[in-house]
């Protein structure tokens, strides 16, 4: 039987549940360094701090993403329609359902983009000494370096908020079919593209450049020395090298929710277009 969109959602949710379940089980069961008060400002001991962070990553991601999908998209769309009246033609193109393979690729690529963007922001924050000192204030004598990879992973759920607010409206604008065209200077050519294309290219370029550098630095300065000093535990090796992928898997629910809300978001954009004086037939 050919795969359907529902089966794609189910398989991705199984992956999400498996990753979260394995991480929580391992952090809850495997003995950790004695730290009854914990290392970070999160409540509880060291195990509780990590389990809570694991829960917060998908929860905050979905919450911030839903807020951005309507409030952020509404602001972004209003700006585009207002600018379109003055500088370029804005179109509300017709949309159609995504093929199953394209839907599967979209869900994974969006979780990937959002995860890497958030990790980059968390890396930048964990490179600031005053942030690391504040986050480790529960155990100020604990050994750490800059950037602090443990604080970086602890801060991922906070980095989800600006990441979702910035990126999710771009997805929603593109999914709704808002396009714009502009005549190229010196050419008898008018270029039409989705309104969020240029901004999304910037996001992917930023991720591509910074993540490779950040990951290489972390492996060389922290992951390999950590493994050598604590022994070759397969669990530690897997967690250290796959932590970016594990974070990405924990972000899967948001792209699924956005795919399910695509029709409703289209209707939301159409209302904004009418309020801005645009008409779909007029601009097609």
Buried (B, 14 or more C-beta within 10 A) or exposed (E): EEEEBEEBBEBBEEBBEEBBEEBBEEBEEEEEEEBEEBBBEBEBBBBBBBBBBBBBBBBBBBBBBBBBBBEBBBEBBBEBBBEBEEEBBBBBEEEEEBEBEEBBEBBBEBBBBBBBBBBBBBBBBBBBEEBBEEBBEBBEEBEBEEBBBBBBBBBBBBBBBBBBBBBBBBBBBBBBBBBBBEEEEEEEEEEEEBBBBEBBEEBBEEBEEBBEEBBEBBBEBBBEEBBEEEEEEEEBEEBBBEBBEBBBBBBBBBBBBBBEBBEEBBEBBBEBBEEBEBEBEEBE
